[in-house]
C-alpha cells in the first residue's frame, strides 16, 4: 500500500539509481531456460530449408532425368527409322519427277478440244434444213458458216433454233457464248440463207494438278 | 572471431550448420543446373519434331515403291509415244502412214518452228513440235484421219482447224487444214 501512495516521480528516481550490488551474470554462458529453446527453432528452420531445397533439387533432377529419357527414346526411334525415311525420300523424289512428267503430258492432252469429237457431235445434231459450209476452230472459238434451206423467214427461224440447240447441248460445254456474227443473208448462187455463228471457247482454266501422294519432307 | 571460436560455434550448433551447408550446396547445384531442363526440353522438342517427320515419311511411303514403279512404267510408255523434232523424215512418215490408212490425201504438210517458247524458269521435260497439215477427203475419211491423229501413236493437240467443202457441190471432197502439235522430246 505504501508503494501505491508513493509519487511517480519518486519511483523513477529509484529506478535510475544504480543496483545495490554488481551484476555478475554472464548471459552467454548461462543455459537457455526458455520453455522451447531458440536452438529448436533455428534447427527446425535450417532443416526445413535444407529439406525444401533438397526436394526441389531432387524434383528438378527427376524432371531432367525424365526428359533425358524421352530424348534418348526419340533418338533411338530416329536412329532406327532414319535410314528407311531417307530411302523413302529418295524414292519420292524420283516419283515426283516422274509425276511432273506425267502431269505435263496430261496437261498437253487436255489443253485442247478433241476436234474429231466436236465434228462428229455437230454432224449428229445437225438439223435437216441446215448444212455446214465451213468450220473454223481458232484459239478464241469456233466459227460455223452455214447454209440454211427455206424462204428467208423460215431459214432465219431454223438458224435461230439451231443456235438455241447448240447452246443447250451439254456436249458443247467448252463454249460459253453462242452468237450470230452477222445478219443472215441470202446467197444468190445457191439460193440458201448464209448464216455464220461464233461459239466462244471458255478461257482455259489451268486445273491445278492434285498431288497423287502426300509429300515426304 | 577466431577459427577456434568458429569451430566451437559449429560444434555447438551442428544441425543448423549442417543444414545450412546442405542448403547452400543445393542452391549452388540448382543455380548451376538451372538451364539444363529448358535446354533438354528444347532438344526434346527438336528431336520429337524430327521423329514425327520421320514417322510421317514412313507412314506416307506405304506402297511408294509400287507407285514409283508404276509411274516409271507410265513414263516409259509415254516416251515411246514421243516424237523427236530433229527426225523430220520419221515425223512426216507418220502423217503419210495415216494418209495411207485413212484414204485422205495430204495436200500440204510442214513441220513448223515452235512459236511459243516455254515459260522462263519452267522445267519442261517435253516440247511441243508444231505441224501444219492440209488434207482432202470425204467426211468419213477426214473423221477417221482426225480420230487416228488424236488417239494415235503420238500425243497430239489441235490448235486450229479449218474444215470446208464446196458450197456449190456437196459431193466434192472436203478440205481440212490443221495446225497441230505433237508432244516430243528434244
HADDOCK unambig.tbl for C-alpha pairs under 7 A between the chains (distance, minus, plus):
assign (segid A and resid 42 and name CA) (segid B and resid 16 and name CA) 6.55 0.50 0.50
assign (segid A and resid 43 and name CA) (segid B and resid 15 and name CA) 6.02 0.50 0.50
assign (segid A and resid 43 and name CA) (segid B and resid 16 and name CA) 4.89 0.50 0.50
assign (segid A and resid 46 and name CA) (segid B and resid 16 and name CA) 5.39 0.50 0.50
assign (segid A and resid 46 and name CA) (segid B and resid 19 and name CA) 5.33 0.50 0.50
assign (segid A and resid 46 and name CA) (segid B and resid 20 and name CA) 6.01 0.50 0.50
assign (segid A and resid 47 and name CA) (segid B and resid 19 and name CA) 5.60 0.50 0.50
assign (segid A and resid 49 and name CA) (segid B and resid 23 and name CA) 6.57 0.50 0.50
assign (segid A and resid 50 and name CA) (segid B and resid 19 and name CA) 5.42 0.50 0.50
assign (segid A and resid 50 and name CA) (segid B and resid 20 and name CA) 6.82 0.50 0.50
assign (segid A and resid 50 and name CA) (segid B and resid 22 and name CA) 6.07 0.50 0.50
assign (segid A and resid 50 and name CA) (segid B and resid 23 and name CA) 4.53 0.50 0.50
assign (segid A and resid 53 and name CA) (segid B and resid 23 and name CA) 6.21 0.50 0.50
assign (segid A and resid 53 and name CA) (segid B and resid 26 and name CA) 6.09 0.50 0.50
assign (segid A and resid 54 and name CA) (segid B and resid 26 and name CA) 6.28 0.50 0.50
assign (segid A and resid 57 and name CA) (segid B and resid 26 and name CA) 6.54 0.50 0.50
assign (segid A and resid 57 and name CA) (segid B and resid 30 and name CA) 6.28 0.50 0.50
assign (segid A and resid 64 and name CA) (segid B and resid 37 and name CA) 5.57 0.50 0.50
assign (segid A and resid 67 and name CA) (segid B and resid 40 and name CA) 6.48 0.50 0.50
assign (segid A and resid 67 and name CA) (segid B and resid 41 and name CA) 6.58 0.50 0.50
assign (segid A and resid 68 and name CA) (segid B and resid 40 and name CA) 6.71 0.50 0.50
assign (segid A and resid 71 and name CA) (segid B and resid 44 and name CA) 5.27 0.50 0.50
assign (segid A and resid 71 and name CA) (segid B and resid 47 and name CA) 6.98 0.50 0.50
assign (segid A and resid 74 and name CA) (segid B and resid 47 and name CA) 6.47 0.50 0.50
assign (segid A and resid 74 and name CA) (segid B and resid 48 and name CA) 6.39 0.50 0.50
assign (segid A and resid 74 and name CA) (segid B and resid 51 and name CA) 6.46 0.50 0.50
assign (segid A and resid 75 and name CA) (segid B and resid 47 and name CA) 6.82 0.50 0.50
assign (segid A and resid 77 and name CA) (segid B and resid 51 and name CA) 7.00 0.50 0.50
assign (segid A and resid 78 and name CA) (segid B and resid 51 and name CA) 5.53 0.50 0.50
assign (segid A and resid 81 and name CA) (segid B and resid 54 and name CA) 6.79 0.50 0.50
assign (segid A and resid 82 and name CA) (segid B and resid 54 and name CA) 6.50 0.50 0.50
assign (segid A and resid 85 and name CA) (segid B and resid 54 and name CA) 5.76 0.50 0.50
assign (segid A and resid 85 and name CA) (segid B and resid 57 and name CA) 5.82 0.50 0.50
assign (segid A and resid 85 and name CA) (segid B and resid 58 and name CA) 5.74 0.50 0.50
assign (segid A and resid 88 and name CA) (segid B and resid 61 and name CA) 6.13 0.50 0.50
assign (segid A and resid 95 and name CA) (segid B and resid 68 and name CA) 5.11 0.50 0.50
assign (segid A and resid 95 and name CA) (segid B and resid 71 and name CA) 6.89 0.50 0.50
assign (segid A and resid 98 and name CA) (segid B and resid 71 and name CA) 6.27 0.50 0.50
assign (segid A and resid 98 and name CA) (segid B and resid 72 and name CA) 6.61 0.50 0.50
assign (segid A and resid 98 and name CA) (segid B and resid 75 and name CA) 6.71 0.50 0.50
assign (segid A and resid 99 and name CA) (segid B and resid 71 and name CA) 6.98 0.50 0.50
assign (segid A and resid 101 and name CA) (segid B and resid 125 and name CA) 6.30 0.50 0.50
assign (segid A and resid 102 and name CA) (segid B and resid 75 and name CA) 6.83 0.50 0.50
assign (segid A and resid 109 and name CA) (segid B and resid 155 and name CA) 6.84 0.50 0.50
assign (segid A and resid 109 and name CA) (segid B and resid 156 and name CA) 6.85 0.50 0.50
assign (segid A and resid 109 and name CA) (segid B and resid 157 and name CA) 6.22 0.50 0.50
assign (segid A and resid 112 and name CA) (segid B and resid 157 and name CA) 6.03 0.50 0.50
assign (segid A and resid 112 and name CA) (segid B and resid 158 and name CA) 6.66 0.50 0.50
assign (segid A and resid 116 and name CA) (segid B and resid 143 and name CA) 5.93 0.50 0.50
assign (segid A and resid 116 and name CA) (segid B and resid 146 and name CA) 5.44 0.50 0.50
assign (segid A and resid 116 and name CA) (segid B and resid 147 and name CA) 5.60 0.50 0.50
assign (segid A and resid 133 and name CA) (segid B and resid 164 and name CA) 5.79 0.50 0.50
assign (segid A and resid 133 and name CA) (segid B and resid 165 and name CA) 5.97 0.50 0.50
assign (segid A and resid 133 and name CA) (segid B and resid 167 and name CA) 6.01 0.50 0.50
assign (segid A and resid 134 and name CA) (segid B and resid 163 and name CA) 5.56 0.50 0.50
assign (segid A and resid 134 and name CA) (segid B and resid 164 and name CA) 4.19 0.50 0.50
assign (segid A and resid 134 and name CA) (segid B and resid 165 and name CA) 6.69 0.50 0.50
assign (segid A and resid 135 and name CA) (segid B and resid 162 and name CA) 5.61 0.50 0.50
assign (segid A and resid 135 and name CA) (segid B and resid 163 and name CA) 4.78 0.50 0.50
assign (segid A and resid 135 and name CA) (segid B and resid 164 and name CA) 6.12 0.50 0.50
assign (segid A and resid 136 and name CA) (segid B and resid 161 and name CA) 5.57 0.50 0.50
assign (segid A and resid 136 and name CA) (segid B and resid 162 and name CA) 4.27 0.50 0.50
assign (segid A and resid 136 and name CA) (segid B and resid 163 and name CA) 6.14 0.50 0.50
assign (segid A and resid 137 and name CA) (segid B and resid 160 and name CA) 5.12 0.50 0.50
assign (segid A and resid 137 and name CA) (segid B and resid 161 and name CA) 4.84 0.50 0.50
assign (segid A and resid 137 and name CA) (segid B and resid 162 and name CA) 6.20 0.50 0.50
assign (segid A and resid 138 and name CA) (segid B and resid 160 and name CA) 4.79 0.50 0.50
assign (segid A and resid 138 and name CA) (segid B and resid 161 and name CA) 6.80 0.50 0.50
assign (segid A and resid 139 and name CA) (segid B and resid 159 and name CA) 6.75 0.50 0.50
assign (segid A and resid 139 and name CA) (segid B and resid 160 and name CA) 6.63 0.50 0.50
assign (segid A and resid 190 and name CA) (segid B and resid 168 and name CA) 6.74 0.50 0.50
assign (segid A and resid 214 and name CA) (segid B and resid 60 and name CA) 6.32 0.50 0.50
assign (segid A and resid 216 and name CA) (segid B and resid 57 and name CA) 5.22 0.50 0.50
assign (segid A and resid 217 and name CA) (segid B and resid 53 and name CA) 6.84 0.50 0.50
assign (segid A and resid 217 and name CA) (segid B and resid 57 and name CA) 6.81 0.50 0.50
